[in-house]
Amino acid sequence: MKTDNRPWYWIPLLNFASGLPYAIIISVSVIMYKNLGINNEDIGIYTSLLYLPWVIKPLWSPFIDLYSTKRKWFLSMQLLISLAFLIVGLTIPLSNFFVISLAVFWVAAFASASNDVASDGFYMLALEKDQQSFFLGIRSTFYRLSMLTGNGLIVVIAGYLEQEYGDKQKAWSYTMVVVGLIMTVITIYNYFSTPKIEAKISETKTESVPNKSFGAVFATFFQKKQIGLVLAFILLFRLGESQLLKMLTPFLIDPITAGGMGLTTQDVGVIYGTFGVISLTIGGILGGIVISRDGLGKWMLPMILAMHLPIIGFILLSHFHPGSVFYIYATVIAEQFGYGFGFAAFMMYLIYVADGESKTSHYSIATGFMALGMMLPGMISGYIQEYLGYGNFFIWVFLATIPGLILSRFLIFPADFGKKSDI
C-alpha cells in the first residue's frame, strides 16, 4: 500500500532539487563565465557540452532501475551535486579555474541527470495513479520555481556581490558556495521527508524490460512510423533556440560598443530570471490548457509560431539598441511567454512519439535526442556570433527556426491528441 506517503511533504523540494542544478549548470554557468572573462566561442562550445549527460541519459537509466533504490540514488546524487558546487566555488580564484570548474560541472551534470531519472522513478513508485495525476502540476510548478531561483535570485546575489566587493572572482566564488549550501540543505530535508516506500513494497521490474532486453526496447523506438521524419523534427526544432539561449546572456551583458546591451549581472537576474521565468510559467500553463481543450492538431502551428516569432524582438534590439530598458523587458517577456506556450506543443508531441509499449524508455530516448539537438548547435553558437556580430546572428537564429517549422507540417498524429476526455 502507498497510502501514507505524505506527498505534500516531499514532492515540492524533490522537484526543486531537479531544476536548480540544471539551471546553474546550463544557464547560470554562461553568465558566470561571461563575467569572469571567458570569450563567447569557449562559452558556446564548452557549456553546450554540459548537455551531454542529458543526451545519453537513456543509456544508463536502466542501471538506476536495477541497482539499489531510487531514494538512495537521488539522495546520493543530490549530495554529489552539493559537493560539486562547493568545489566550483573554491576553484574560481585559481588561475586555471575554467578547466577545473568545467570538469566539476560535468560531474554535477551527470549526477543531475541521474537524479532526474531516480526522482521520476520514485514519483511513479511512491504514488498511486490518481495521486500522480493530481501532483503533476505541483511537480512542474516547483521545477519552474527552481529555475526562477537559479536564473533570478542566484544571479541577483552574484550581481550584488560583484558591486559589494568590486571583485567578480570573489563574488562568483561566494555565490557558488551559497548554491552548494542550498543544495546541501535541500538534500538533508529530502533525506528526512521522503518515505522509505521501496522498503515496504517489492521492487517491480521497470516498464522497459518486461520479457525484453533494454536493447530490444531501444530498437523498437526506431521502428515507429515516420521515425526518420520524427528524429529530424526533434533534432531541428530547437536549432534556433539552442543558439539563442547560449548567446542571449553575452548579448545582454556585452557593452554597446561590442554590440551588446550593456546590462549589469543584477539587471540580467531581474529581467531574465524573474519576469522571464514568470512569463515562461504563464505561457506553459496556457499551452497546456489550450491543448487539453482542443487537442494538439489545432494548436501545433500557432504554438510553434508563438515560440519563434519573438526572436524578431532581439533582431530589433541588436540593430537599434534602444536606451529604455522597457524594450528589453518587453522582448524578454514576449520571448519567454512564447517559449513556454510553444514548447508545450513540442513536449506533447514527444509524449505522442513515446506512446505505446515501453513509453517510459521511449520518452527518455526522445528527450535524449532533444538534448542532442540543443547541444550540437549550441557548441558552435559562439563562433557564429563572433563571425556575424549580434545583429546578423539573431537574423541567422530566426532563419534557423524555419526547418523545424516546415518539418512539423508533415508530421502525422491524431488531431485530438492531448484533448481532455469528456467522460
C-alpha positions in Angstrom: 0.0 0.0 0.0 1.1 3.6 -0.7 -1.5 5.4 1.3 0.5 7.2 4.0 3.2 8.6 1.7 2.7 12.3 2.6 3.4 13.7 -0.9 2.9 17.3 0.1 6.0 17.0 2.4 8.4 15.8 -0.2 7.3 16.4 -3.8 7.9 20.2 -3.8 11.6 20.1 -2.8 12.4 16.8 -4.5 11.5 18.5 -7.8 13.2 21.7 -6.8 16.3 19.6 -6.4 16.0 18.6 -10.1 15.5 22.0 -11.5 18.1 24.1 -9.6 21.2 22.1 -10.6 20.0 22.2 -14.3 19.6 26.0 -14.1 23.0 26.5 -12.6 24.9 24.1 -14.9 23.2 25.1 -18.2 22.2 28.8 -17.7 24.0 30.4 -14.8 27.4 29.0 -15.8 27.1 31.0 -19.0 26.6 34.2 -17.0 29.4 33.3 -14.6 31.9 32.6 -17.3 31.0 35.7 -19.3 31.6 37.8 -16.2 34.9 36.1 -15.5 36.3 37.0 -18.9 35.7 33.8 -21.0 35.1 34.5 -24.7 31.8 33.7 -26.4 33.4 30.9 -28.6 34.5 29.0 -25.5 31.3 29.7 -23.6 29.2 28.3 -26.5 31.2 25.1 -27.1 32.1 24.1 -23.5 28.8 25.0 -21.8 26.9 23.2 -24.6 28.9 20.1 -23.9 27.4 20.1 -20.4 24.2 19.0 -22.1 25.8 15.6 -22.9 24.7 13.8 -19.7 21.1 14.5 -20.5 21.7 13.4 -24.1 23.0 10.0 -23.1 20.8 9.6 -20.0 18.7 6.8 -21.6 21.8 4.6 -21.9 22.4 4.3 -18.2 18.9 4.9 -16.8 18.2 1.1 -16.6 21.2 0.8 -14.3 19.4 3.0 -11.8 16.3 0.8 -12.1 18.3 -2.4 -11.4 20.6 -1.4 -8.6 19.7 -0.1 -5.2 16.6 2.0 -4.5 15.5 5.2 -6.3 15.6 7.0 -2.9 19.3 6.1 -2.3 20.1 7.1 -5.8 18.6 10.6 -5.7 19.9 11.3 -2.2 23.4 10.3 -3.3 23.3 12.3 -6.5 22.0 15.4 -4.6 24.8 15.1 -2.1 27.3 14.8 -5.0 25.8 17.9 -6.7 26.1 19.9 -3.4 29.8 19.0 -3.1 30.4 19.8 -6.8 29.0 23.3 -6.5 31.1 23.9 -3.3 34.2 22.8 -5.2 33.4 25.0 -8.1 33.2 28.0 -5.7 36.6 27.1 -4.2 38.3 26.7 -7.6 37.2 30.0 -9.1 40.1 32.0 -7.6 42.6 29.6 -9.2 44.4 30.6 -12.4 43.1 27.5 -14.2 39.6 27.8 -12.8 38.0 27.4 -16.3 39.2 23.9 -16.9 38.7 22.7 -13.3 35.3 24.2 -12.9 34.1 22.7 -16.2 35.3 19.3 -15.1 33.4 19.6 -11.9 30.3 20.9 -13.7 30.5 17.8 -15.8 30.4 15.6 -12.7 27.5 17.7 -11.4 25.7 17.3 -14.8 25.9 13.5 -14.7 24.7 13.5 -11.1 21.9 15.8 -12.0 20.7 13.7 -15.0 20.9 10.6 -12.7 18.9 12.5 -10.0 16.2 13.2 -12.6 15.9 9.5 -13.5 15.7 8.4 -9.9 13.3 11.2 -8.9 10.9 10.4 -11.8 11.1 6.7 -10.9 10.5 7.3 -7.2 7.5 9.6 -8.0 5.8 6.8 -10.1 6.7 4.2 -7.5 5.6 6.1 -4.4 2.3 7.4 -5.6 -1.0 5.8 -6.7 -2.2 6.6 -10.3 -4.7 9.2 -9.1 -2.0 10.9 -7.0 0.4 11.0 -9.9 -2.2 12.9 -12.0 -3.0 15.3 -9.1 0.6 16.2 -8.3 1.8 16.5 -11.9 1.1 20.3 -11.8 2.8 20.6 -8.4 5.9 18.9 -9.8 6.0 21.3 -12.8 5.4 24.4 -10.6 8.3 23.7 -8.2 10.6 22.7 -11.1 9.9 26.1 -12.6 10.3 27.8 -9.2 13.8 26.3 -9.0 14.6 27.7 -12.4 13.4 31.1 -11.2 15.7 30.8 -8.2 18.7 29.8 -10.3 18.2 32.3 -13.2 16.9 35.0 -10.9 17.8 35.0 -7.2 21.2 33.4 -7.6 22.2 35.8 -10.4 21.0 38.8 -8.4 23.1 37.6 -5.5 26.1 37.3 -7.7 25.5 40.8 -9.2 25.1 42.3 -5.7 28.4 40.7 -4.5 30.1 42.0 -7.7 29.1 45.5 -6.7 29.8 44.9 -3.0 33.4 43.6 -3.4 34.4 45.0 -6.8 35.9 41.6 -7.5 34.0 39.3 -9.8 36.0 36.2 -8.9 35.3 36.6 -5.2 31.6 37.4 -6.0 31.1 34.2 -8.1 33.2 32.1 -5.7 30.9 33.0 -2.8 27.8 32.6 -5.0 28.7 29.1 -6.0 29.4 28.2 -2.3 26.0 29.5 -1.4 24.4 27.3 -4.1 26.3 24.3 -2.7 25.0 25.1 0.7 21.4 25.5 -0.5 21.6 22.1 -2.3 23.1 20.6 0.9 20.1 21.8 3.0 17.6 20.5 0.4 19.4 17.1 0.4 19.1 16.9 4.2 15.4 17.8 4.0 14.8 15.2 1.3 16.5 12.6 3.4 14.1 13.1 6.3 10.9 13.9 4.2 10.9 11.2 1.5 9.2 7.9 2.6 11.1 4.7 2.5 8.5 3.3 0.3 10.8 0.9 -1.5 11.5 -1.0 1.7 7.8 -1.7 2.1 6.9 -2.9 -1.4 8.6 -5.4 -3.7 10.6 -3.6 -6.4 8.7 -4.2 -9.7 10.6 -4.5 -12.9 10.7 -1.4 -15.0 8.3 -0.9 -17.8 11.2 -1.1 -20.2 12.1 -4.7 -19.6 9.1 -7.0 -19.2 10.3 -10.0 -21.2 12.6 -7.7 -23.2 16.2 -6.6 -23.0 16.8 -2.9 -23.0 18.5 -3.3 -26.4 15.2 -4.7 -27.8 13.3 -1.8 -26.3 15.8 0.7 -27.7 15.4 -0.9 -31.2 11.6 -0.7 -31.1 11.9 3.1 -30.8 13.5 3.2 -34.3 10.7 1.1 -35.7 8.0 3.7 -35.1 6.1 5.3 -38.0 7.8 8.2 -39.7 10.8 7.7 -37.5 13.2 9.4 -39.9 11.0 12.5 -40.1 10.3 12.4 -36.4 14.0 12.3 -35.5 14.8 15.1 -38.0 12.0 17.2 -36.4 13.2 16.6 -32.9 16.8 17.5 -33.8 16.0 20.6 -35.8 13.0 22.0 -34.0 15.3 23.8 -31.4 18.0 24.7 -33.9 17.4 28.4 -33.5 16.6 28.3 -29.8 19.7 26.3 -28.9 21.9 29.1 -30.3 19.7 31.9 -28.9 19.9 30.6 -25.3 23.7 30.4 -25.3 24.3 33.9 -26.7 21.4 35.9 -25.0 23.3 36.5 -21.8 26.5 37.6 -23.5 24.4 39.9 -25.7 22.7 41.5 -22.7 26.0 41.9 -20.7 28.4 43.0 -23.5 28.8 46.8 -23.8 27.1 48.7 -26.6 30.5 49.2 -28.3 30.7 45.4 -28.7 27.1 45.2 -30.0 25.5 44.2 -26.7 23.0 46.0 -24.4 25.4 46.8 -21.6 23.4 45.5 -18.7 24.8 44.5 -15.3 24.6 41.0 -13.8 21.8 42.1 -11.5 19.8 43.5 -14.4 20.0 40.2 -16.2 19.0 38.3 -13.0 15.9 40.5 -12.5 14.9 40.7 -16.2 15.5 37.2 -17.3 15.4 35.2 -14.1 12.2 36.8 -12.7 10.0 38.4 -15.3 11.2 36.0 -17.9 10.6 32.8 -15.9 7.2 34.1 -14.7 6.2 34.7 -18.3 7.6 31.2 -19.2 5.4 29.7 -16.5 2.2 31.5 -17.6 2.9 30.6 -21.2 3.4 26.9 -20.3 0.2 26.8 -18.3 -1.8 28.3 -21.1 -0.2 26.0 -23.6 -1.3 23.0 -21.5 -4.8 24.4 -21.2 -5.4 25.0 -24.9 -4.1 21.6 -25.9 -6.2 20.0 -23.2 -9.3 21.8 -24.5 -8.8 21.5 -28.3 -6.1 18.8 -28.9 -2.6 19.2 -30.4 -3.7 19.3 -34.1 -5.4 22.7 -33.8 -2.5 24.4 -31.9 0.7 22.9 -33.3 1.4 25.6 -35.9 0.2 28.6 -33.8 2.3 27.4 -30.8 5.4 26.9 -32.9 5.0 30.4 -34.4 4.4 31.9 -30.9 7.7 30.3 -29.8 9.8 31.6 -32.7 8.4 35.0 -33.8 9.6 36.8 -30.6 13.2 36.4 -31.9 12.4 39.3 -34.1 12.5 41.4 -30.9 16.2 40.6 -30.4 16.9 41.4 -34.0 15.4 44.9 -33.4 17.3 45.3 -30.1 20.6 44.4 -31.6 20.2 46.8 -34.5 18.6 49.8 -32.7 19.9 49.5 -29.1 17.0 51.5 -27.6 18.0 53.5 -24.5 15.0 52.5 -22.4 15.2 49.2 -20.5 11.4 48.8 -21.1 12.1 47.4 -24.6 14.4 44.8 -23.2 11.8 43.8 -20.6 9.1 43.6 -23.3 11.3 41.5 -25.6 12.3 39.0 -22.9 8.8 38.7 -21.6 7.4 38.1 -25.1 10.2 35.6 -25.9 9.8 33.6 -22.7 6.0 33.6 -22.8 6.1 32.4 -26.4 8.7 29.8 -25.5 6.6 28.4 -22.6 3.4 28.4 -24.8 5.1 26.8 -27.8 7.3 24.3 -26.0 4.1 22.7 -24.5 3.2 21.6 -28.1 6.7 20.1 -28.6 6.6 18.2 -25.3 3.1 16.9 -26.0 4.3 15.7 -29.4 7.2 13.8 -27.7 4.6 12.2 -25.5 2.8 11.1 -28.6 6.0 9.7 -30.1 6.7 7.7 -26.9 3.1 6.4 -26.6 2.6 2.7 -26.5 4.6 -0.2 -25.0 7.8 0.9 -23.2 6.7 4.5 -23.3 8.9 5.5 -20.3 12.1 4.3 -22.1 11.0 5.7 -25.4 10.2 9.1 -23.9 13.7 9.0 -22.3 15.2 8.3 -25.7 13.2 11.1 -27.4 14.3 13.6 -24.8 17.9 12.4 -25.3 17.6 13.3 -29.0 16.1 16.6 -28.0 19.1 17.4 -25.7 21.4 16.4 -28.6 19.6 19.0 -30.8 20.3 21.6 -28.1 24.0 20.6 -27.5 25.4 20.5 -31.1 24.2 23.8 -32.4 24.9 25.5 -29.0 28.6 24.3 -29.3 29.1 26.4 -32.4 26.9 29.3 -31.5 29.8 31.4 -30.1 31.8 31.1 -33.3 28.8 32.0 -35.4 28.0 35.1 -33.2 31.6 36.3 -33.3 31.7 35.9 -37.1 28.4 37.6 -37.8 28.0 40.0 -34.9 25.0 40.2 -32.7 22.7 41.8 -35.3 23.2 39.3 -38.1 23.5 36.5 -35.6 19.9 37.0 -34.4 18.7 37.1 -38.0 20.5 33.7 -38.5 18.8 32.3 -35.4 15.4 33.3 -36.7 16.2 31.7 -40.1 17.3 28.5 -38.2 13.8 28.0 -36.9 12.4 27.5 -40.4 13.5 23.9 -41.0 11.7 22.6 -37.9 8.6 24.6 -38.8 8.5 23.1 -42.3 9.0 19.5 -41.0 6.2 20.0 -38.5 3.7 20.3 -41.4 4.5 16.7 -42.5 4.1 15.0 -39.1 1.1 12.7 -38.8 -0.6 12.4 -35.4 -4.2 12.5 -34.1 -5.6 16.0 -34.2 -7.3 15.4 -30.8 -4.2 14.0 -29.1 -3.9 15.5 -25.7 -7.5 16.6 -25.6 -9.2 16.0 -22.3 -11.8 13.3 -22.4 -15.4 14.5 -21.7 -16.1 11.3 -19.8 
